[in-house]
Each structure stands twice: as structure tokens, then as C-alpha cells.
Amino acid sequence: MSNTEFLKTDPFEAARAAADHIAQETGVDQHDVALVLGSGWSGAADLIGDTTATLSADEVPGFHAPAVAGHVGTIRSVLTAGGKRALVLGARTHYYEGKGVRSVVHGVRTAAAAGCKTLVLTNGCGGLNEDWEPGTPVLISDHINLTATSPLEGATFVDLTDLYSSRIRALAREVDPTLAEGVYAQFSGPHYETPAEVQYAKRIGADLVGMSTALEAIAGRHAGMEVFGISLVTNLAAGISPVPLSHAEVLDAGQAAAARISKLLAQIIGRL
Ligand code: 8IG
């Protein structure tokens, strides 16, 4: 299906079609938890259990091959040690790709249609707190959506109180009591912020700046899933850091932290 065709289809019917395709190709009728892998988090899938099926994202209706280096283009079905079925989405469509907000949240809606009750969102992001060195994982406690858009259409009024489940955040802190928490501000990107925009984000209460997650979390709540978000600070945000930002730095920080954060995430998922 082309993206033009996809955008003409009802988004929930499109998600149903993708979920049916996934059920058929993986042989798993219902998944329990969905995991979206952002920059730096791709190693986690290997630690949460045994991969029982791997699909290429571009073969699943409405999904796209990833546009960003450092992201994997697969959708995997993983059986966890605890007997849960995890749907691991390695290909996220970012808002800045210009494919529309429906495309951005298609993975989340597909996960809900596939039966997932829990949505785990991971990302790489910029940090506003100088104490958070690149490679620091931070729990998302709330978000500020600075994209000026929503994945919801029409008079769809959805409460976003405790969007990032305090229950699951507490489970995460049982695994690692030193985990910090912060408010994630989603910018549209794909450019990084100016130092002035970073100061603005700080003053309105943000601790983390990124280009994903908030729109997905909203769609996840709307679809009835319990949402958990965890960021990997891969760089200090512009102007906080004395050096200019580079995507290479982001990838390096992800690689250096990969083993540690993958284990952390696997342990959190093991407790869900
Ligand atoms: I990785 O500093 C990563 N993603 N907006 N700002 C924004 N997104 C990011 C950043 C950052 N680092």
C-alpha cells in the first residue's frame, strides 16, 4: 500500500489490517506488550526473550523502512522468559518525515489492534540537566507536545493525566533506584533546537528534548494501553553542551550505553 493510499484509509482499519498481517506471519494471535525501539535501544530486543518471528517493516501494511541511521527496520515477535508475547517495533516513523501524523502513530495503533495492553516507548534525546551525561537513561514522567499537532482527529477529548504510568515507573525504580525522571518535550525537528529554544524548553518545565514519543504516547492512551516511556540522553541539548551536536555523537553514546540500558529495559519488561 502506498502512503497516499494509506492516508485515505480509516487509521483504525489500517491498524487492524496490519495487526492481522502480523498475526498471520508470526503465528501469534495476540501480543501482550509492544516495545518501540528508539536511538540506542536496539539491543534490548535480544535480551527480553527469544525472537520467534522477524518481519521486515516494509512488508507490513502501512509501515515504512526506517529513515534514520541507527534504527532497525524490523518488527519482531518475542517470547519473554515470563511467557509474555512482545511485539518489538524497530521502525518508527518520525513526524519530520512528512508522512503525516497517522503514519507516525500507525505502529502504536497496530500494537493495540494486535492485543497489546502495555506500550513501552524508548528514544534517544537531548538532555537539559548537566548532571545527565550522555548514556544516562531517564524515565519520562510527563511530556510537553511542541509539535502543534495531535494524532487524534475530530472531537476526541482524551485525558492525559498520569499518561506515563506511575505504576510502571515504580517497577523501573525497583530495578534501578538511581533512575532519574524528567519531562520530555517533543519538537518537530528534524533540525536540533537553537540554544534559545533549549532555554525556552527549560523554562516551561522540560528536562529532555526529542523528536518522537509524545505523539505516540497520546495515541497509546487513546487506544487504551498503559504507557511507559524511557529516554536515553545521548547528548546535552544545544547550548547546554559546549560543543555542537552531531548525529555521530548520538550514535556513539547509544553504542556505549547499549548493553547497560538493554539489560535495564529487559528487567523492567520482565516485571510488567
Ligand atoms: I538523539 O538534542 C537526539 N534527538 N529535538 N534535540 C532533539 N532531538 C534529539 C536530540 C536533541 N538528541
Boltz pocket constraint, residues with backbone or C-beta under 6 A from the ligand:
constraints:
  - pocket:
      binder: B
      contacts: [[A, 39], [A, 124], [A, 125], [A, 126], [A, 127], [A, 185], [A, 187], [A, 189], [A, 191], [A, 192], [A, 193], [A, 209], [A, 210], [A, 211], [A, 232], [A, 234], [A, 235], [A, 236], [A, 237], [A, 238], [A, 245], [A, 250]]
      max_distance: 6.0
